[in-house]
Amino acid sequence: MVVATQVNPIRMEKIREVDIPVIDLSCSRSKVAKLIVKACEEYGFFKVINHGISHHIIKEMEDESFEFFYKPLPEKELVGSANPFGYGSKNIGLSGDTGELEYLLLPTNQNAIAQTSKFRCVVSSYVKSVRELACEILELIAKGLGVPHSLFSHLVRHFDSDSLLRLNHYPPVTHSFHHGDIGFGEHSDPQIITLLRSNDAPGLQISLRNGLWLPVSPDPHAFCVNIGDILQAMTNGRFISVRHRAMANLLPNQSRLSMVFFGAPPPEATIACPPQLLKRNKPIYKTFTWSEYKSHTYAHRLGETRLDHFKIT
């Protein structure tokens, strides 16, 4: 059950209680596939339990993440500079967006994660597990839609996949912030699918089509799953690329940590809706490559509905 939270009255944002789908992956594949497709159509978001990733792997990743973020700033910047993405604080992307967080963005292909330290070994183990879970969910989606088994998952399993791991740390905000202030602004994820695991500090919210914001309660047994722009395009708009945000952390003695896996295609992968999903409908979106969409995404502000630029007029 999602619990309603206070909001800044100046913002006049609507918050309500609602049941978010929680899907048990240990049930029959046919039943799970139907439930996932329904959740993707109605919310673009759901939780999965009995997902098969061991508590030890998750706990190690969480511990190593906190250890990284508690380092002095020069050390964090040095670690971040050792990969093509790196460490950041406050500034999000290149278009002027800001938030009340710090983060580490890491590539996930095998060549990028050289196992030369405990941190990288832990990252490699976590990424391997969460990638496999993402692919399992994508294959269940394919089953539920009646399209080829690996239509979506092969893009994430590809050796040249552009998938990412993002570690977001929301330390307590102490400088005159109020309920309703933003830690990471409203947006949709541009990739195919996102799997998020957070500690027990609240903050994540998703938006329904009618503009209501839903606080998502932390769950120690679950992964949060949301649909990205690419999967919305590949299902011809049948699935929702859910808009979501993170609120500023106002807990006085606890940090919020989210570990986010973004499953993405290879750069030159062609993104198009399969013919099985176009029997009764015309295509909504142009055919494009992930590289083209990614370039477009990072050239615009976080809150823009970027997929609209690829609609067929």
C-alpha positions in Angstrom: 0.0 0.0 0.0 1.3 3.4 -0.9 1.1 5.9 1.9 0.2 9.6 1.3 2.8 12.2 2.2 2.6 15.9 3.0 3.3 18.3 0.2 4.3 21.9 0.0 0.9 23.7 -0.2 2.4 26.3 -2.6 2.9 23.6 -5.2 -0.7 22.3 -5.0 0.4 18.8 -6.1 -2.2 16.0 -5.7 -1.1 13.0 -3.7 -3.3 10.0 -3.0 -3.2 6.4 -1.8 -3.3 3.6 -4.4 -2.2 0.0 -4.7 0.8 -0.3 -6.9 1.1 -3.8 -8.6 3.4 -6.2 -6.7 4.1 -9.2 -8.9 5.4 -12.5 -7.5 7.9 -13.9 -10.1 7.6 -17.4 -8.5 4.1 -17.8 -9.9 3.4 -19.5 -13.3 5.0 -17.7 -16.3 1.7 -17.3 -18.1 0.0 -15.7 -15.1 3.0 -13.4 -14.4 3.3 -12.4 -18.1 -0.4 -11.2 -18.1 0.0 -9.3 -14.8 3.2 -7.6 -16.0 1.6 -6.5 -19.3 -1.5 -5.2 -17.4 0.8 -3.2 -15.0 2.8 -1.8 -18.0 -0.4 -0.6 -19.7 -2.0 0.9 -16.6 1.0 2.3 -14.7 4.2 1.7 -16.6 5.5 0.7 -13.1 5.3 -2.3 -10.8 7.3 -4.1 -8.1 8.6 -7.6 -8.3 9.2 -10.0 -5.4 10.8 -13.5 -5.3 13.1 -12.1 -8.0 16.0 -14.5 -7.3 18.7 -11.9 -6.5 20.3 -12.9 -3.2 20.2 -10.5 -0.2 24.0 -10.8 0.0 24.6 -9.4 -3.5 22.2 -6.5 -2.8 23.6 -5.8 0.6 27.2 -5.7 -0.6 26.3 -3.3 -3.4 24.5 -1.1 -0.9 27.4 -1.2 1.6 30.0 -0.4 -1.1 27.8 2.5 -2.4 27.5 4.1 1.0 31.2 3.6 1.6 31.9 5.5 -1.7 29.6 8.4 -0.9 31.0 8.8 2.6 34.5 9.4 1.2 36.0 12.9 1.1 35.0 14.8 -2.1 38.5 14.6 -3.8 38.5 10.8 -3.4 35.0 10.6 -4.9 35.9 12.8 -7.9 39.1 10.6 -8.4 37.1 7.4 -8.5 34.5 8.9 -10.7 37.2 10.1 -13.2 38.4 6.5 -13.7 35.4 5.7 -15.9 33.7 7.4 -18.9 30.8 8.7 -16.8 31.8 9.4 -13.2 30.8 11.3 -10.1 28.4 14.3 -9.9 26.8 16.4 -7.3 23.7 18.7 -7.6 24.0 19.1 -11.4 22.0 16.5 -13.4 22.9 16.2 -17.1 24.2 19.0 -19.4 21.0 21.1 -19.8 20.9 22.9 -16.4 18.8 20.5 -14.3 19.8 20.3 -10.6 18.8 18.3 -7.6 19.5 17.6 -4.0 21.7 14.5 -4.5 25.1 13.2 -5.5 25.6 10.3 -7.8 28.0 7.9 -9.5 27.2 6.8 -13.1 28.8 3.6 -14.3 28.8 1.8 -17.7 27.9 -1.9 -17.4 29.4 -3.6 -20.4 32.0 -6.3 -19.6 34.9 -4.3 -20.9 34.1 -1.2 -18.8 33.9 -3.0 -15.4 37.5 -4.1 -14.9 37.6 -6.2 -11.7 40.6 -4.4 -10.1 39.1 -3.5 -6.8 36.5 -4.8 -4.3 34.1 -2.0 -5.4 34.3 -3.0 -9.1 33.9 -6.7 -8.2 30.8 -5.9 -6.3 29.5 -3.7 -9.1 30.1 -6.5 -11.6 28.3 -9.1 -9.5 25.3 -6.8 -8.9 25.1 -5.8 -12.6 25.2 -9.4 -13.7 22.3 -10.3 -11.4 20.1 -7.3 -12.1 20.7 -7.5 -15.9 19.5 -11.1 -15.9 16.4 -10.1 -13.9 15.7 -7.3 -16.4 16.0 -9.7 -19.3 13.7 -12.2 -17.5 11.1 -9.5 -17.1 11.5 -8.4 -20.8 11.0 -12.0 -21.9 7.8 -12.3 -19.8 6.6 -9.0 -21.4 7.3 -10.6 -24.9 5.3 -13.7 -23.9 2.4 -11.5 -22.7 2.4 -9.5 -25.9 2.8 -12.5 -28.2 6.0 -11.4 -29.8 9.3 -13.3 -30.3 10.8 -14.4 -27.0 14.0 -12.4 -27.1 12.7 -9.4 -29.1 13.4 -7.0 -26.2 15.9 -8.9 -24.0 18.5 -9.4 -26.7 19.0 -5.7 -26.9 20.0 -5.6 -23.2 22.0 -8.9 -23.4 24.0 -7.7 -26.4 27.7 -7.4 -25.8 27.6 -3.7 -26.9 24.5 -2.8 -24.8 24.5 0.8 -23.6 23.1 -0.1 -20.2 24.1 1.9 -17.1 24.2 1.6 -13.4 23.4 4.8 -11.5 24.0 5.1 -7.7 22.0 8.1 -6.3 22.7 9.3 -2.8 20.3 11.7 -1.1 21.9 13.0 2.1 19.7 14.7 4.7 18.8 18.3 3.6 19.3 20.7 6.4 19.0 24.2 4.7 15.4 25.5 4.9 13.8 22.8 2.7 10.2 21.7 3.1 7.9 18.8 2.2 7.3 19.0 -1.6 10.9 20.0 -2.5 12.6 18.0 -5.2 15.7 15.8 -5.0 15.6 14.6 -8.6 13.2 16.3 -10.9 10.2 14.8 -12.9 11.3 12.8 -16.0 10.8 9.6 -17.9 13.7 7.2 -18.5 14.9 7.1 -22.1 16.1 3.4 -22.1 14.1 0.2 -22.4 13.5 -0.8 -18.8 14.7 0.4 -15.3 15.2 -1.7 -12.2 15.5 0.3 -9.0 16.5 -0.9 -5.5 16.5 1.6 -2.6 17.1 1.4 1.1 14.3 2.0 3.6 14.2 5.8 3.2 11.2 7.1 1.2 11.3 9.6 -1.6 10.3 8.0 -4.9 7.0 9.1 -6.6 5.4 8.2 -9.9 2.8 10.2 -11.8 -0.5 8.8 -13.2 -2.0 10.0 -16.5 -4.4 12.2 -14.6 -1.6 14.1 -12.9 -1.8 12.5 -9.5 1.5 11.8 -7.9 1.9 8.5 -6.0 4.5 8.0 -3.3 6.1 4.6 -3.6 6.8 3.0 -0.2 10.3 1.4 0.2 10.1 -2.4 0.2 13.1 -4.5 1.4 11.9 -7.6 -0.6 11.2 -5.9 -3.9 12.7 -4.3 -7.0 10.8 -1.4 -8.6 10.5 -1.7 -12.3 9.5 1.0 -14.7 9.0 1.2 -18.5 11.3 3.5 -20.5 10.7 5.5 -23.6 12.2 2.9 -25.9 9.7 0.2 -24.8 6.9 2.7 -25.1 8.0 3.3 -28.7 8.4 -0.5 -29.4 4.9 -1.2 -28.1 3.5 1.7 -30.2 2.4 3.5 -27.2 0.6 0.6 -25.6 3.0 0.7 -22.6 3.5 3.9 -20.6 7.0 5.3 -20.0 6.1 6.4 -16.5 7.1 9.9 -15.3 8.7 9.8 -11.9 10.7 11.9 -9.4 12.5 11.7 -6.1 11.7 14.1 -3.3 14.4 15.8 -1.2 15.5 13.8 1.8 14.2 15.5 4.9 15.0 12.6 7.3 17.4 14.2 9.9 19.6 11.1 10.5 19.3 8.9 7.5 20.5 9.0 3.9 18.5 7.7 1.0 20.3 5.4 -1.5 18.9 4.2 -4.8 20.7 1.8 -7.1 19.3 2.1 -10.6 19.9 -0.2 -13.5 19.0 1.2 -16.9 18.6 -1.6 -19.5 19.5 -0.1 -22.9 20.1 -1.2 -26.5 23.4 -1.0 -28.4 24.0 2.5 -29.9 23.1 1.5 -33.5 20.1 -0.7 -32.6 17.0 0.1 -34.7 14.0 1.0 -32.6 10.7 0.1 -34.2 7.4 -1.5 -33.3 7.2 -5.2 -34.4 4.5 -6.1 -37.0 2.7 -8.3 -34.5 1.7 -5.2 -32.6 0.6 -3.2 -35.6 -2.1 -5.5 -37.0 -4.9 -3.1 -36.1 -3.0 0.2 -35.7 -0.8 2.5 -37.6 2.7 3.2 -36.2 2.8 6.2 -33.9 6.6 6.7 -33.9 9.2 7.0 -36.6 11.9 4.3 -36.8 15.2 5.6 -35.2 18.3 4.3 -33.6 19.1 4.3 -29.9 22.1 6.6 -30.6 19.8 9.1 -32.3 17.3 9.1 -29.4 20.0 9.2 -26.8 21.6 12.3 -28.4 18.2 13.9 -28.6 17.5 13.1 -24.9 20.6 14.6 -23.5 20.2 17.8 -25.6 16.9 18.6 -23.7 15.8 19.3 -20.2 15.0 16.5 -17.8 11.2 17.2 -17.7 10.5 17.4 -21.4 8.4 14.7 -23.1 11.2 13.8 -25.4 9.6 10.9 -27.2 7.0 13.3 -28.7 9.7 14.6 -31.1 9.8 11.1 -32.7 6.0 10.9 -33.4 4.8 10.5 -37.0 2.9 13.7 -37.8 
